[in-house]
Every structure is written in C-alpha cells, then in structure tokens.
Amino acid sequence: MTGARREGAADDRYPSPRALLEKYGLRAKKSWGQNFLGDEAILDHIARLAVEAAGERIVELGAGLGHLTARLAALGADVVAVERDRDMAEVLRAELGGRAALLEADAARLDYARLAREWPGRVSEGGKLAVVGNLPYHLTSPILFSLLDQPVTVSRAVFLLQREVAERLAAEPGTKEWGLLSVLLQHRADVSVELRVPRGAFLPPPKVESAVLRVAFRAPRAAVVDEARFRRLVKAGFAQRRKVLANALAAVGEPGRVQAALAAAGVDPRRRGETLTVEEWAAVERGMGSDGGAGG
C-alpha cells in the first residue's frame, strides 16, 4: 500500500471521467470490463450506503479513476483503494493525493483478515472492514466467493453490479432467479437491491443496466455441520435444475444417505433445488450427519 490518508472533504470539482481520460491519454479497457460511473448523485448514494460512520475502514475494489474514492474520503472513511490497472493507479496517485491509500492488487484475491491486521489507522467496531466497488461482470462471482470465505472480517459490502446479477442475488426462493449464490449469500447476509442505475450514467455506457446491491453480513441464517459440504450440496442442487433433489444430490452422497437426509429435513425428494429456502438447505445438510460423509 502506498499513500497517506487525510481528513476532510473531497474536492467537489473532481474531474469527470471523460476529462480524466483525456487528461491522461487513456481509454476504457473493454477486456477489463471498465465502465466509469460519473453521475454525482448516484456516486453520493453509493458512498452513503458504504460509509455508516466517519473513521470506518473501507476497502474499495477497482477504484478506477477515483470518483467514488473521493466521495468515500469526503464522508470521513479511512479508504484503501484497490486497483490492479497500472494506468488507473497512476491517475489515483495524481488526483487523490493523500485522500486514500492505494493497494495495487487483484480484487478477487484479497486476504481481508491480513489487510485488517496490517492496515494502519483507526479500527472499526469489531475490527471489521466494509467493502465497496463497481464490479465487472466476469469478476462478480470470484469476488463474492472470496467474501463468503472470509465473512468474519467484513461487516458489509456495497456493490455496483449488472442489474440481472444483483436481482438474482437478492431473489426469493422458488423464483427463476433463485440460485447457488442467492442461497450461499443469503445464508450469511441480508441482501437488498438499493438502486437501479441506467446505462447512460457510465462512460462508456455498458450494454446492460446496473444496480446497487447492499450485503450486510451477519451470523448464519441456519446452523450447518460442515460449511464446505453445505456449499457442495447447494451447488449440486442447482447444477441441473430439471432434476429432482433425490437425483441431483446423488453427486454428493450415497442415495440412501441422501434420502435419509431429505426425510430428516422434512423435504420431499421430488422437489427441485430452486424451491428450497436457505433454512431447508441447511436442514438437508444437517441430515447428512456429522462425519463429513458427503463427497467432494
């Protein structure tokens, strides 16, 4: 990490995405999924969702040109801006000065516990970090799985995502949007779509609409014996949606064991995975027993 942090508001005249790209002779990199948000009202909304109190430690994933970074700092957050594009990192250094620390790293491979330990400065309640970012489509799943693997270190996340993805993550059981990540994320967090963002708010405009998703991590919704097995069960249940559970879960357990687990959970084996709630999935996992009998 480089750069010191400074108290105080960000410059209200922070240059527009177009102005910054022209200033530094840059273009958005399509292969990196770069679309820069320049709408001030939307940026302010995202920043206020991310920062609940001055002095909080905020990790911004994919800081880009620094528009959101500046607003997070203006709210008194202690910000570390994560950016692996060297061109963007140079812009951040030049434009933000001491308003945020800069970490040149892959946002999908962060060790949040280590970052919490090593990041100098004030510590948020419980030593946890908040995470915020505009996530390219191809990095959404890796980043979410990374957070699911480290839930005790992160208090909440606020992400700008493709609208369809955000709606799937916040979906209800029994709908066509309900899926693997819906179950896994809602098992560990309260998930809500806070705002829809039109294509025209970005430079360049993406091909799809976006939405702001808020993820508030908490204790698991229901008890499970083995978190890894829980994830394998849910993944198997959604791998082939047309299969009934008795057949879909054969990939992770001997048929008799699966039938017994479904019976213990009070779940009809003829149901399909998309109809189960988080609590029902957890009950099925517990029904598999305590000896880790489910296969990998």
N, C-alpha and C positions, 0 to 999 in steps of 0.2 A: 504494500500500500504506500502511496505517496501523497503528500499534500496535507496541510494542516486544516483545521476547521475554524470557522469564525462565527461569532454571534451576529445576529442582525438580519435584516430582510434582504431578499434578493433584489437585484436591480429590476424595477418594473419595466424597463425598456430592453429587456433581454431580446436579442435579435430573433427574427422569425426564422423558421427552418430554411426557407429559400435564401434569406440574406446570409445565413451562416454557410450554407453550401457554396454559395457564390464567393464568399469571402475567402474560403479555404480551398477553392477549386475542386470541390468534391461532388459526387453524385451518390444517390442512394444505391446500395448494392442489392440487386434483386435476389442474388443467390443467398444472401444473408437474411432475407426477409425484412429489409429495412423500410419502414414507413414511419415518417416522423410526425408526431402529433403536435400541432401548433395552435389549436383552439384554446385560448386562455381560460375560458370558463370551465371547459372540461378538465384541463390540467389542474385548475384550482380544486375542482370537485374530487379528483383522484387524490391529490395531496392531502386533503382534509379527511378523506377516508383512511389514509395510511397513517397519518400522524394524529394521535389522540392527546398527546401532551408534549410540551416543549421538553427537550432533553432526551427524548426517546432515540434509541439506536435503530436506524432504518437502513436496510440493505436494498439498494435499487439495482435490479437486474437489467442489463442492457441500457445503460444510461444515455447512449446515443449522443445527441447534440447538447444535452443538458437542460432541456426545458423543464422537465419535471423535477430534476435535481435541484434547480434553483428555487422552485416553489417549496420543496420539502425543507430546504435550509431556511427559507423565509419564515416557516412555521416553527422554527427553533429545533428541528430534528438534528440529530448527530448522524450525518449521512456518509455511507460508504458507497460510492458509485462503481458498479462492476461493469466493465466494458472490455471485450477482447479484440475489437477492431482498433488497430493502431491509429488509423486516421481519426476515428471518433475520440480516442483517448487524447490526442493532441489538441482537439477542439476543447475538450473538457478542461484540460490543464490551462489553456489560454483564456477561456471565457469565464470559468468559475473561480479561478484563483484559489483562495483558501476556504471557500464555502463548503467543500466536501472533500473527503479522502477518496483517492482513486485506486481501485484494485483491478489490474489487467488480468482477467481470468475468465474461464469458461463458466457461465452462469449455471450450467447443468451439472457441474462437478464441485460445487462449493461444499466445504465442511463447515456447517454453520456453528457447530459446537466449538471448533477451533477458532473460528472468527470471533465468536462471543468472548472467548478467553483472551485472545491476543489484541483485540481492538481496544486501544486506549481511549479513555474518556468516561463519561458518565454511564452508569449501568441502569437499564430499565428495570422495572419491578420484576423480580424473579430472575433477573439476568437474561431475559429473552430478547430476541430481535423481532422486528417487524420487517416484512419483505414486500416490495412493490416493483412493478415492472410492466413494460409493454412487450409481451411475449410473441415472437414469431411462431407461426403455426407448427413448424417442424420441431420446435424446442418445447412446446407446451407439455407434452407427456413426460419427457425426461425430467423437466424441472419439477413437475408435480410429484412424480415418484420420488425424486430426491427429497422433497419436503416431507412426504409421507414416511420416509425412512428416518427423519430427524425431527419428529413432532415436538419433542420436549424442549427444543431450543427456539422455536418460532411461535410467537403469540398469534400472529395473524398475517395474512397476505392479501394484497390488493393487486389484481392483475387486469390488464387490458388484453382481451383475447378476441379471436374470431367469435362472432355472436353465436353461431351454432354450437361451438365448443362450450362456451360459457353456459348456454342453456342446457346442454347435456349434463354438465357437472352439477347444476342446481336442479335437475329434473326430479320428478316424483316416481316412486315405484309403479310399475305397470304401464308406463308410457314407452313409446318407441325410443325416446331419448335416454332412458334409464340404462346405464351400462356399467362396465367394470370400474372406471374411475369415479362414476357417480357414487357407487357403493363404498369404495375404499375411502374417498374423500369425506363423504358424509358420515362415515363411521368415526372419523377423528375430528370433524369440524362442522360448524354451522356455515352453510354455503348459500349465498344470495347474489342475484344479478342486480346491480345497483343502478346501472345507466346504460342505455344504448348509444353507440357512437356512430354517426354517419360516415360514409366513405370520404366525403369532402373535407373532413376535419384533419386529414392526413396529407402529407406531401412525400412521395406521390400517393394519390388515392389508391388503396388496395381494391381488389376485385370484389371483396365481401364487406359486409357491415361488421362492426366490432361491438363489444360490450365490456363493461367494467364488472368484474367478479370480486366479491369480498369473501374471504375464507377465514373464519375465526376458529382457531384450533382450541380444543378442549379435551377432557377425558373421553375415552372411547364410549360410543353410544351404548354398546353392549359388551359384556365380557366374552373373551375368547381364550382358548387354551394356548394356541400357537398362532401368532400373527402371520407368520410365513405361510402356514397351512391355510389360514383364512383367505389369504390373497390367492393361493393356488385354487381353492375351491371356487371362489367367485370368478376367477379367470376362466376356469373350465365351464362354469355355468353359462357364461356369455360367449364362449368360443364358437358354438353353433347354436344360434338362438332357436332354431326349429326343434331341437332335441328336447325331450322332457328330461327332468332332473335325473331320474334313475339312470338314463343312458349318458347324459352329458358328464355326470360326475364319475363315471367309470374310469376316467383318465387319472383320477387322484385317489382312488380307493377300491378295494375289492367289493364286488357288487353286493354281497351280503352285508358288509360293513356300511356301505352307503345306504342301503335300505333301512338298516337299523338306526342310522343317524337321522335319516329323514323322519322315521317314525318317532324317535325320541324328541325331535323338534316339533312334531305335530304338523309336518309339511307333506302334502300329498305328492308322491313321487311322479305323478303325471303332470305336475305343474312345470312351467318353464322358468328359467332363471330370472328373466326380466320381471316376473311378477313378485319376487320375494323382496321384502323390506330388509334394511340393514339388520334389524333385530332377528329376523328369521334366518338370514345368512349366518349370523353369529351362533344361533341355536343349532344349526346344522353342523357347524364346526365343532361346537362343544360335544355334540352327539358322536363325533368321530372318536372320542376318547382322549385320554391324557398321555398316551405313549407315542404320539407323533406318527401314527400309523398311516397317514395319507402319504401317497407317493409324491415325488418331485415332478 
